[in-house]
Amino acid sequence: MSRLIAAFLLACISALPARTETEIEEVVSKGGITAWLVQESSIPFVALELRFRGGASLDASGKRGAINLMTGLLEEGAGDLDSRSFTEAQERLASSFSYRAGPDSLSVSAKFLTENRDEAVALLRLSLIEPTFEQVALDRVREQVLSSLRSDAKDPDQIARAAFDEMAFGDHPYSTQFKGTLDSVSLLTRDDVVEAHKAVFAKDRIYVGVVGDISPEELGPLLDKLLGDLPEVGAPQPDSADIMIKGGTTVIPFETPQSVTIFGHGGIDQKDPDFFAARLLNHILGAGGFESRLMQEVREKRGLTYGVYSYLVSQDHAATIQGQVASANNKIAEAVSVIRDEWERAATDGVTQAELDAAKTFVTGSYPLRFDGNGPIARIMVGMQMVGLPIDYIPTRNAMVEAVTLEDVQRVAKELLRTEDLHFVVVGKPLGLDETIQN
Amino acid sequence: MTLSHFALIGFVMTFSALPFMAKAAENKVTTFQLENEMQVVVVEDHRAPVVQHMVWYRAGSADEPKGSSGVAHFLEHLLFKSTDNLAEGELSATVAANGGRDNAFTSYDYTAYFQRVAADRLDLMMQMEADRMRNIRLTPVNIATEQDVIIEERNQRTENSPRALFSEQLRAAQYLNHRYGVPIIGWKHEMEKLNLSQAYGFYNTHYHPNNAILVVSGDVKPEEVRTLAEKYYGKIPANPDLPERLRTKEPPQTAERRLIFRDPRVAQPYISRSYLAPERDSGDQEIAAALTLLAEVLGGGITSYLTEKLQFESQIAVHSVAYYRGVSLDETTFDVYVVPSSDVSLQEAEDAMDVVLAQFLKEGVDPEQLERIKYQLRASEIYARDNVDGIANRYGRALASGLTVQDIQDWPEILQAVTPEDIMAAARSVFNREASVTGWLMREDEVTQ
């Protein structure tokens, strides 16, 4: 973090008027690639975050898991290097590259030293532009994916997640897990992986954040070298998803002592003007650590769980509010009932001014704590670009939180929290909990 | 390949009061001691106006009296209840109201409490943390409710996870006579009986300034920390009767131990092998350094020896890992895990693993690989400077586990000085089947041949 950032963070904490001047620079390379940069030269390395919009949602029909498998193969051989030579080269440079597929994006997080920056960038480029996808590597990584899918099939959290998504998202890609299924992954071919690579890696969907020991003048040519050879256009993005889940309870029998539950219904988009009101509401309801209503009622007062949370999930094509809790099989029914009551209470009676004030203090005061390292700041900047926030957003953000009124939160609570739509997926051997589906 | 994260080596060594949601050289380190013998470490990073404030107690689950397993962790939860000056939950509420986050964690050798908060709130954090060092006030209701919470925590972490249950059995088999064989969270039947007097007993024995380490990192000056620490912690008297950390010692292991854990919830069978191994000792870290590098050479990723032999030259395994954790007050373990491919039996995988380990003892270390690892370790010191809280944690953990500031600062150079011969000597001394525990995690219906 630069001293400039430090200065503006301090401004946030002391609630001084936020300064509009920003320390994030926009760098546009000659080749037309845009990056947000924070130059921070006190430690001789650079953190670079790349994100390709679409991610695993760009899987072709019937090829679920192809993009995830492809992502796992990027470091398994590229150019003239096989997987071990590639990793050895990376070790010799002491750089670190990680590649992750997700439902909305494929992200690449890289860290490399100033002393060998050019070689590290050349190696990273090789993995992005010229992966070889050798059959032998594909088969090996496929076995690893299948192994993890077999584990997921017996993991109550994953079982609940898969069931909830299937009910919530109809025929949208979100309705299935992006790692694919045992069947779909078993059938993927090298051609499918090559197609998956073409679908994701293109200039029309790339977002870049860079923090560290590099100047804007150095960054432009680096971007062109790293990404200049990407094709202009990738696969079309999916449409938005309809939220199909209806109120009720689904029980998935699973022989285990503690029932695991995921619950939720439709939510609110991050671009909605009421998003901060929803954010504060959710903080009070179930995201505020020990202080949240759910934590107080379910854990602190009744000892029914180790943890209960709610969270807003704003994805590119769907918004939901979800939560999770785990309780012993003979206690989960009570936990579910308390959560329903709290949902209803928040919707009907709203929140108090004192709760809102405390939530605002936390949400504004904790914001600067997120900027705690080059990598995290690079990720924040990419996230901002992906949701279309302006480059000078950071110093203005807390004022938007402060501007939320109690009336805003009460109104949003009534709209957002719909107990009649709340669906609980319970995996375990719950006692006293019946399946119900409301229509 | 990073996408399939098989949580074998990521097994959790610590337990937190609140679960985290679904996230050197040039950092100035200053250390000093208060008059009451409380140790203080300050790690400066002035890039952002944030501090992390931690207090580490040299007391963990391995310091518990017999029959009250889990009391160290239980007490950690109870420290979030009331004190003479703070109402129940007020500490966390106050941290949150100041935009901060707080939590705590317990391990075998230590319990630690921390807050991350804006730098200008350090004073308040210290005031509250110092208060709960001596002033907690527990009620029977606290005990009853929080007992339910820790049992749900055990359900979540352990009872619901065959891997965690397996690993608990493995440790119990590895340590015949040392408390490292008892789970940090406690055995369920003992957790259910924990009571107020056991909680107070652990508190009154161990929670004193002369048994604690204050570690503050971030945007602070050492003088400022000293002033505040003297004001809040300095006034708490040292306990002259603080017991020595006397731990029972493992006898020499003279017979190989084997176990099979079956559970219908097992999706992916695997083999775990642990060998008793020396830990990092103050002024004597060379063997631990060799073992640290041995774990990297053998099973530290795609270019490691085990991976090459078991995943590339043959397709015996889908994953293979070697793991060694040197920071430990008493004798630790060197662990090897092999997850067989779907058509390979556990017996075949174990046999292959033993052949490869024997082959390694003959062939020795590839010097080029060792150089790459050492370069990465040097680079990691540069990357570490971007994470001042990570450096702070490193100090806290080591100081609570019997090491000194000097040991911590010497460690990078000791690692660099390790030779291939040192690694092989360490490997030969550790890879002794008579001093090992081998476990198979299996599905219920699987035959063992």
Interface residues (C-beta under 8 A of the other chain):
Chain A: M1 S2 R3 I5 A6 L9 L10 I13 S14 E40 S42 I43 P44 F45 A47 N68 T71 G72 L73 E75 E76 S83 R84 T87 E88 E91 R92 A94 S96 S98 Y99 R100 A101 K111 L113 R140 V141 E143 Q144 V145 L146 S147 S148 R150 S151 D152 A153 K154 D155 P156 K179 E255 T256 P257 Q258 V260 G288 G289 F290 E291 R299 E300 K301 R302 G303 L304 T305 Y306 G307 Y309 Y311 A326 S327 A328 K331 A358 T361 F362 T364 G365 S366 Y367 P368 L369 F371 D372 G373 N374 G375
Chain B: M1 T2 L3 S4 H5 F6 L18 P19 M21 H46 R47 A48 P49 V50 F80 G89 S92 A93 A96 A97 N98 G99 G100 R101 R116 V117 A118 D120 A144 T145 E146 Q147 D148 V149 I150 I151 E152 E153 N155 Q156 E159 N160 D219 P264 R265 V266 A267 Q268 G301 I302 T303 E308 Q311 F312 Q315 V318 H319 V339 S341 S342 R372 I373 Y375 Q376 R378 A379 S380 I382 Y383 R385 D386 N387 D389
